[in-house]
Every structure is written in C-alpha cells, then in structure tokens.
Amino acid sequence: MKKTVRIASKRNSEIVANIYEGNGNRNGLLIMAHSFKSERSEDGRFSFLANDLTAHNITTITMDFPGNGESSETMKEYCLDNCLDDMETCYQYIKDNYDIDESRLGLLGYSMGGRLISLFLKKHPEFSTLIFWAACNRNYSKNDVFLEQPFHKLKEEADQKGYCIFHDIFSDCDDVMSKQFVDNMLEYDALKPLHDFKGNALIIQGEKDITIEVENGRWIFDALRSCENKELYFMHEADHGFGLWDGRKADNERLLSLSSVYLKKFM
C-alpha cells in the first residue's frame, strides 16, 4: 500500500515522498532516484515496481527532488548536493519509522538518478544491490555538453551571475539553475564510488539512446572493479525512454521485468 508523506528537508522545505511498505515484519529497503525533470513515480514505473516488491518483503521509498513533481521548490534549488541531502533525509526517516533489515539494502536510479545513487553509495557502502537505468554517470569537463547545453557557457554565466539559464529540451522551456548545480556536475566523480563496491549490480542501457552516451553503461560496468556480481544489459532498439517516448511497450515491460527479477533474487 502506498503512503505519501511530507518530510522536512535540511533546507526547511518539504520533501514529498511515496513509501510502499513491504509485507514482512522486517523488510529490505529500496531507495529509487528519479531522472532530471521528472517526478517520484517516474511515469508510473517506480510505482509499479514498488508495488510488485511489497510481496517480496521489500519497502520502497521514492521522492520528488527540488523543482520536480510536487516539490515546493524551483529548479534553482536542484543540484546534486540538495538531491543527496533529500535522499539522506528520506533514508533516515525510513530507519526511524520502519523495521528494516539492514542486510537487504538497494538503490535504483534512472538517468540522473543513476548518478545520484553512485554518489550516495560513497557515504553509504552498506547498500549491497544497485540498478542503473540509462544512468548518466560520465565525468564532465567544461568542454562537454549536457542535454545539448555546453558546459563552458553554463559555467561562464553561473560564475558571473551566480546562476545560469538552462534550456530544457524535454519541455522546451528555460530553467534558472544555480551555480551549485553546474559546479556539482563538473566536480563530482560519479564512477569512483563504484570502484570498491562488492555487491550486486544490474546496468540496463538502451542501444539507441541519444539523450546520454550509450557508453555510460560500459563505463559503469568497468568502474565496478570489485563487484561480485554485475550484469550489463543492452536493450535492443531501445532509446533513453525505454518505450515511454516511442510507444514500444515491450521495452517498458522488459525494463520492469529485468529489474523486478534481479531485486527479488538479490534482496
């Protein structure tokens, strides 16, 4: 059963989160991190997966990051630091209010969410199962481009004004993004935290992804140097939306099926 909660953030704003409690007396925990400019159900996919996992005694929490979904904040508050703070707050909320089996902890991230779960793992090595959906984990420099926006232009404007204008290619609108967003994206290494991970990891990457580089899947796989069990699955003909954008329902079904089977096996 889904429960929607509002949790006080470290910024004195509200984090809107969905909790799906597992059916056991003591449940595993899965934290799911949504993609850039999305929301906590991830177009119903996170909700579907979370509901499916309750019967396997897994509790799941998903949250709206700043400026997304029902968040009262704007995209100017969206940056890796604030998203990680909100994941930390939600994790603590679950530990304070639910009986969790700390030997069964997992993280799932979609696109930018994949970057977030890697960085979250750096502080929380107790998590033993990871799933990456088309994760955006490459390390950026000022010479690179993110969602068609040249980082050197974003960095120059942010350094001058304290913010920059970021054109959202998905909704064709402009967002005011903070200097902190740009700095976090350029400064944080989202692959290094994976080097010492010894648990289980599933990486799912669309073969026809043009939103992020398809090579992200291989970069993550290679970064998991110490991983006891890692799988890299390239989905044939799938783009970044895994069927959401082009109507290929089989891609969506395959994404959820692969993830569900993996989580039930290793959590």
Sine and cosine of phi, psi and omega as CSV:
sin_phi,cos_phi,sin_psi,cos_psi,sin_omega,cos_omega
0.00,0.00,0.70,-0.71,0.00,-1.00
-0.99,0.12,0.67,-0.74,0.11,-0.99
-0.80,-0.61,0.81,-0.59,0.04,-1.00
-0.99,-0.14,0.79,-0.61,-0.04,-1.00
-0.81,-0.59,0.38,-0.92,0.09,-1.00
-0.86,-0.51,0.89,-0.45,-0.14,-0.99
-0.91,-0.41,0.70,-0.71,0.01,-1.00
-0.93,0.36,0.78,-0.62,0.01,-1.00
-1.00,0.06,0.14,-0.99,0.06,-1.00
-0.93,0.36,-0.22,0.98,0.00,-1.00
-0.99,-0.15,0.15,0.99,-0.04,-1.00
0.91,0.42,0.42,0.91,0.16,-0.99
-0.97,-0.26,-0.04,-1.00,0.02,-1.00
-0.96,-0.30,0.72,-0.69,0.15,-0.99
-0.99,-0.13,0.86,-0.50,0.06,-1.00
-1.00,-0.03,0.84,-0.54,-0.09,-1.00
-0.70,-0.71,0.48,-0.88,0.14,-0.99
-0.95,-0.30,0.72,-0.69,0.06,-1.00
-0.88,-0.48,0.77,-0.64,0.05,-1.00
-0.89,-0.45,0.97,-0.24,-0.12,-0.99
-0.99,0.15,0.73,-0.68,0.05,-1.00
-0.91,0.42,0.32,-0.95,-0.10,-0.99
-0.99,0.12,-0.13,0.99,-0.05,-1.00
-1.00,0.09,0.14,-0.99,0.10,-1.00
-0.96,0.28,-0.50,0.86,0.04,-1.00
-0.68,-0.73,0.89,-0.46,-0.17,-0.98
-0.92,-0.40,0.42,-0.91,0.21,-0.98
-0.95,0.32,0.15,-0.99,-0.02,-1.00
-0.74,-0.67,0.77,-0.64,0.12,-0.99
-0.88,-0.48,0.82,-0.58,0.12,-0.99
-0.97,-0.25,0.80,-0.60,-0.02,-1.00
-0.92,-0.40,0.72,-0.69,-0.04,-1.00
-0.91,-0.42,0.86,-0.52,-0.08,-1.00
-0.98,0.18,0.14,-0.99,-0.07,-1.00
-0.99,0.13,0.11,-0.99,0.01,-1.00
-0.89,0.45,0.77,-0.64,-0.01,-1.00
0.85,0.52,0.79,0.61,0.02,-1.00
-0.72,-0.70,-0.52,-0.85,0.01,-1.00
-0.38,-0.92,0.12,-0.99,-0.27,-0.96
-0.93,0.38,-0.35,0.94,0.05,-1.00
-1.00,0.01,-0.19,0.98,-0.04,-1.00
0.75,0.67,0.86,0.51,0.00,-1.00
0.82,0.57,0.57,0.82,0.07,-1.00
1.00,-0.01,-0.23,0.97,-0.06,-1.00
-0.94,0.34,-0.71,0.70,0.04,-1.00
-0.89,0.46,-0.64,0.77,0.00,-1.00
-0.90,0.45,-0.70,0.71,0.01,-1.00
-0.87,0.50,-0.75,0.66,-0.05,-1.00
-0.91,0.42,-0.68,0.73,-0.01,-1.00
-0.88,0.48,-0.69,0.72,0.04,-1.00
-0.88,0.47,-0.65,0.76,-0.01,-1.00
-0.89,0.45,-0.56,0.83,-0.10,-0.99
-0.99,0.14,-0.27,0.96,-0.04,-1.00
-0.86,0.50,-0.62,0.78,-0.01,-1.00
-0.93,0.36,-0.29,0.96,0.04,-1.00
-0.99,-0.12,0.30,0.95,0.05,-1.00
0.87,0.50,0.73,0.68,0.09,-1.00
-0.83,-0.56,0.83,-0.56,0.12,-0.99
-1.00,-0.01,0.66,-0.75,-0.03,-1.00
-0.81,-0.58,0.62,-0.79,0.15,-0.99
-0.79,-0.61,0.71,-0.70,0.10,-1.00
-0.79,-0.61,0.51,-0.86,-0.08,-1.00
-0.64,-0.77,0.46,-0.89,0.15,-0.99
-0.99,0.12,0.84,-0.54,0.06,-1.00
-0.97,0.22,0.28,-0.96,-0.06,-1.00
-0.78,0.62,0.74,-0.67,0.03,-1.00
0.98,0.18,0.06,1.00,-0.05,-1.00
-0.86,-0.51,0.49,-0.87,0.07,-1.00
0.84,0.55,-0.80,-0.60,-0.02,-1.00
-1.00,-0.03,0.20,0.98,0.02,-1.00
-0.85,0.52,0.66,-0.75,0.04,-1.00
-0.99,0.13,-0.13,0.99,-0.02,-1.00
-1.00,-0.01,0.12,-0.99,0.02,-1.00
-0.96,-0.29,0.11,-0.99,0.03,-1.00
-0.91,0.42,-0.25,0.97,0.06,-1.00
-0.91,0.40,-0.39,0.92,0.05,-1.00
-1.00,-0.01,-0.06,1.00,0.00,-1.00
-0.99,0.17,0.88,-0.47,0.13,-0.99
-0.36,-0.93,0.25,-0.97,-0.05,-1.00
-0.86,0.50,-0.66,0.75,-0.01,-1.00
-0.85,0.52,-0.73,0.68,-0.03,-1.00
-0.93,0.36,-0.62,0.78,0.05,-1.00
-0.89,0.45,-0.68,0.73,0.03,-1.00
-0.91,0.42,-0.62,0.78,0.08,-1.00
-0.86,0.51,-0.67,0.74,-0.02,-1.00
-0.93,0.36,-0.60,0.80,0.10,-1.00
-0.89,0.45,-0.66,0.75,0.03,-1.00
-0.88,0.48,-0.71,0.71,-0.01,-1.00
-0.89,0.45,-0.68,0.74,0.00,-1.00
-0.92,0.38,-0.63,0.77,0.05,-1.00
-0.87,0.49,-0.71,0.71,0.01,-1.00
-0.91,0.41,-0.62,0.79,0.02,-1.00
-0.87,0.50,-0.69,0.72,0.01,-1.00
-0.90,0.43,-0.71,0.71,-0.02,-1.00
-0.90,0.44,-0.54,0.84,-0.01,-1.00
-0.97,0.23,-0.42,0.91,-0.17,-0.98
-0.87,-0.50,-0.13,0.99,-0.05,-1.00
-0.71,-0.70,0.46,-0.89,0.04,-1.00
-1.00,0.05,0.96,-0.28,-0.12,-0.99
-0.92,-0.39,0.70,-0.72,0.11,-0.99
-0.99,0.13,0.97,-0.24,-0.12,-0.99
-0.96,0.27,0.02,1.00,0.15,-0.99
-1.00,-0.02,-0.03,1.00,-0.04,-1.00
-0.77,-0.64,0.97,0.24,-0.04,-1.00
-0.86,-0.51,0.73,-0.68,-0.02,-1.00
-0.69,-0.72,0.37,-0.93,0.05,-1.00
-0.75,-0.66,0.67,-0.74,0.09,-1.00
-0.74,-0.67,0.75,-0.66,0.00,-1.00
-0.71,-0.71,0.67,-0.75,0.02,-1.00
-0.94,-0.34,0.84,-0.55,0.06,-1.00
0.85,0.52,-0.91,-0.42,0.04,-1.00
-0.88,0.48,-0.47,0.89,0.08,-1.00
-0.88,0.48,-0.52,0.85,0.07,-1.00
-0.91,0.41,-0.61,0.79,0.08,-1.00
-0.89,0.45,-0.67,0.74,-0.03,-1.00
-0.91,0.41,-0.68,0.74,-0.04,-1.00
-0.93,0.37,-0.51,0.86,0.07,-1.00
-0.91,0.42,-0.70,0.71,0.01,-1.00
-0.94,0.35,-0.57,0.82,0.05,-1.00
-0.90,0.43,-0.60,0.80,0.00,-1.00
-0.88,0.47,-0.50,0.86,-0.01,-1.00
-0.84,0.54,-0.62,0.78,0.01,-1.00
-1.00,0.01,-0.35,0.94,-0.11,-0.99
-0.78,-0.63,0.96,0.29,0.00,-1.00
-0.94,0.35,-0.07,1.00,0.02,-1.00
-0.94,0.34,-0.27,0.96,0.04,-1.00
-0.96,0.27,0.76,-0.65,-0.16,-0.99
-0.90,-0.43,-0.07,1.00,0.03,-1.00
-0.72,-0.70,0.76,-0.65,-0.02,-1.00
-0.80,-0.61,0.63,-0.77,0.16,-0.99
-0.75,-0.66,0.77,-0.63,0.01,-1.00
-0.91,-0.41,0.84,-0.54,0.12,-0.99
-0.96,-0.27,0.94,-0.35,0.04,-1.00
0.68,0.73,0.80,0.60,-0.15,-0.99
-0.96,0.28,0.62,-0.78,0.01,-1.00
-0.99,-0.13,0.99,0.14,-0.13,-0.99
-0.92,-0.39,0.04,1.00,-0.03,-1.00
-0.90,0.43,0.45,-0.89,0.08,-1.00
-1.00,0.00,0.81,-0.59,-0.11,-0.99
-0.99,-0.13,0.49,-0.87,0.19,-0.98
-0.85,-0.53,0.12,-0.99,0.00,-1.00
-0.90,0.44,-0.29,0.96,-0.01,-1.00
-1.00,0.06,-0.05,1.00,-0.06,-1.00
-1.00,-0.09,0.13,-0.99,-0.02,-1.00
-0.84,-0.55,0.68,-0.74,0.06,-1.00
-0.84,-0.54,0.89,-0.46,-0.03,-1.00
0.75,0.66,0.74,0.67,0.06,-1.00
0.95,0.30,0.10,0.99,0.00,-1.00
-0.97,-0.26,0.88,-0.48,0.03,-1.00
-0.92,0.40,0.80,-0.60,-0.04,-1.00
-0.89,0.45,-0.54,0.84,-0.05,-1.00
-0.91,0.42,-0.55,0.84,0.04,-1.00
-0.96,0.28,-0.66,0.75,0.05,-1.00
-0.88,0.47,-0.68,0.74,-0.02,-1.00
-0.91,0.41,-0.68,0.73,0.00,-1.00
-0.88,0.47,-0.72,0.70,-0.01,-1.00
-0.92,0.39,-0.66,0.75,-0.02,-1.00
-0.92,0.40,-0.61,0.79,0.02,-1.00
-0.92,0.40,-0.56,0.83,-0.02,-1.00
-0.98,0.21,-0.67,0.74,-0.16,-0.99
-0.95,-0.30,-0.29,0.96,-0.12,-0.99
1.00,0.04,-0.03,1.00,0.05,-1.00
-0.42,-0.91,0.17,-0.98,0.09,-1.00
-0.60,-0.80,0.33,-0.94,0.07,-1.00
-0.99,-0.11,0.86,-0.51,-0.03,-1.00
-0.93,-0.37,0.85,-0.53,0.00,-1.00
-1.00,0.08,0.87,-0.49,-0.01,-1.00
-0.99,0.12,0.93,-0.37,-0.06,-1.00
-0.96,0.30,-0.31,0.95,-0.03,-1.00
-0.98,0.20,-0.69,0.72,-0.02,-1.00
-0.95,-0.30,0.04,1.00,0.02,-1.00
0.81,0.59,0.79,0.62,0.04,-1.00
-0.64,-0.77,0.23,-0.97,0.01,-1.00
-0.97,-0.23,0.69,-0.72,0.06,-1.00
-0.89,-0.47,0.59,-0.81,0.13,-0.99
-1.00,0.06,0.89,-0.46,-0.01,-1.00
-0.92,-0.40,0.53,-0.85,-0.09,-1.00
-0.99,0.16,0.33,-0.94,0.14,-0.99
-0.87,0.50,-0.55,0.83,0.00,-1.00
-0.89,0.46,-0.61,0.79,0.05,-1.00
-0.86,0.51,-0.76,0.65,-0.03,-1.00
-0.90,0.44,-0.72,0.69,-0.03,-1.00
-0.89,0.46,-0.69,0.72,0.02,-1.00
-0.86,0.51,-0.69,0.72,-0.04,-1.00
-0.90,0.44,-0.57,0.82,-0.04,-1.00
-1.00,0.08,-0.47,0.88,-0.15,-0.99
-1.00,-0.09,-0.49,0.87,-0.14,-0.99
-1.00,0.04,0.75,-0.67,0.05,-1.00
-1.00,-0.01,0.93,-0.37,-0.06,-1.00
-1.00,-0.05,0.07,1.00,0.04,-1.00
-0.96,-0.26,-0.58,0.82,-0.06,-1.00
-0.85,0.52,-0.62,0.78,0.01,-1.00
-0.88,0.48,-0.27,0.96,-0.03,-1.00
-1.00,0.08,-0.24,0.97,-0.14,-0.99
-0.86,0.52,-0.62,0.78,-0.09,-1.00
-0.98,-0.21,0.11,0.99,-0.02,-1.00
-0.94,0.35,0.78,-0.62,-0.09,-1.00
-0.91,-0.42,0.15,0.99,-0.07,-1.00
-1.00,-0.01,-0.69,-0.72,-0.08,-1.00
-0.88,-0.47,0.69,-0.72,-0.04,-1.00
-0.61,-0.79,0.75,-0.66,0.09,-1.00
-0.89,-0.47,0.80,-0.60,0.00,-1.00
-0.89,-0.45,0.85,-0.52,0.02,-1.00
-0.90,-0.44,0.84,-0.54,-0.08,-1.00
-0.73,-0.69,0.75,-0.66,0.06,-1.00
-0.96,0.27,0.70,-0.71,-0.01,-1.00
-0.92,0.39,-0.43,0.90,-0.07,-1.00
-0.94,-0.33,0.42,0.91,0.00,-1.00
-0.94,0.35,0.85,-0.53,0.08,-1.00
-0.90,-0.45,-0.01,1.00,0.04,-1.00
-0.98,0.22,-0.70,0.72,0.17,-0.99
-0.83,-0.56,0.24,-0.97,0.00,-1.00
-0.93,0.37,0.73,-0.69,0.07,-1.00
-0.85,0.53,-0.48,0.88,-0.03,-1.00
-0.89,0.46,-0.28,0.96,0.04,-1.00
-0.79,0.61,-0.64,0.77,0.00,-1.00
-0.86,0.51,-0.71,0.70,0.00,-1.00
-0.94,0.35,-0.62,0.79,0.01,-1.00
-0.88,0.47,-0.66,0.75,0.02,-1.00
-0.92,0.40,-0.72,0.69,0.00,-1.00
-0.83,0.55,-0.73,0.69,-0.02,-1.00
-0.93,0.36,-0.52,0.85,0.01,-1.00
-0.94,0.35,-0.40,0.92,-0.01,-1.00
-0.99,0.14,0.90,0.44,-0.14,-0.99
-0.91,0.42,-0.56,0.83,-0.12,-0.99
-0.97,-0.24,0.09,1.00,-0.13,-0.99
-0.92,0.40,0.78,-0.63,-0.02,-1.00
-0.95,0.33,-0.58,0.81,-0.02,-1.00
-0.60,-0.80,0.94,-0.35,0.01,-1.00
-0.72,-0.69,0.64,-0.77,-0.01,-1.00
-0.74,-0.67,0.70,-0.72,0.07,-1.00
-0.88,-0.47,0.89,-0.46,-0.06,-1.00
-0.89,-0.45,0.91,-0.42,0.09,-1.00
-1.00,-0.05,0.90,-0.44,-0.04,-1.00
-0.99,0.12,0.85,-0.52,-0.08,-1.00
-0.87,0.49,0.81,-0.59,0.10,-1.00
0.93,0.35,0.02,1.00,-0.05,-1.00
-0.99,0.15,0.60,-0.80,0.10,-0.99
-0.99,-0.17,-0.24,-0.97,-0.07,-1.00
-0.91,0.42,-0.42,0.91,-0.04,-1.00
-1.00,0.07,-0.13,0.99,-0.03,-1.00
0.74,0.67,0.78,0.63,0.07,-1.00
1.00,-0.07,-0.25,0.97,-0.03,-1.00
-0.94,0.33,-0.58,0.82,-0.11,-0.99
-1.00,-0.04,-0.49,0.87,-0.11,-0.99
-0.92,-0.39,0.12,0.99,0.08,-1.00
0.97,0.24,0.21,0.98,0.01,-1.00
-0.99,0.12,1.00,0.09,-0.10,-0.99
-0.87,0.49,-0.50,0.87,-0.02,-1.00
-0.90,0.44,-0.54,0.84,0.04,-1.00
-0.91,0.42,-0.69,0.73,0.02,-1.00
-0.89,0.45,-0.70,0.72,0.00,-1.00
-0.90,0.44,-0.63,0.77,0.01,-1.00
-0.92,0.39,-0.66,0.75,0.03,-1.00
-0.84,0.54,-0.75,0.66,-0.04,-1.00
-0.95,0.33,-0.61,0.79,0.01,-1.00
-0.91,0.41,-0.73,0.68,0.02,-1.00
-0.86,0.52,-0.68,0.73,-0.03,-1.00
-0.93,0.38,-0.69,0.72,-0.02,-1.00
-0.89,0.45,-0.74,0.68,-0.01,-1.00
-0.88,0.48,-0.68,0.74,-0.02,-1.00
-0.90,0.43,-0.73,0.69,-0.03,-1.00
-0.91,0.42,-0.64,0.77,0.02,-1.00
-0.92,0.39,-0.51,0.86,0.01,-1.00
-0.96,0.27,-0.67,0.75,-0.16,-0.99
-0.96,-0.27,-0.13,0.99,0.07,-1.00
-0.92,-0.39,0.00,0.00,0.00,0.00
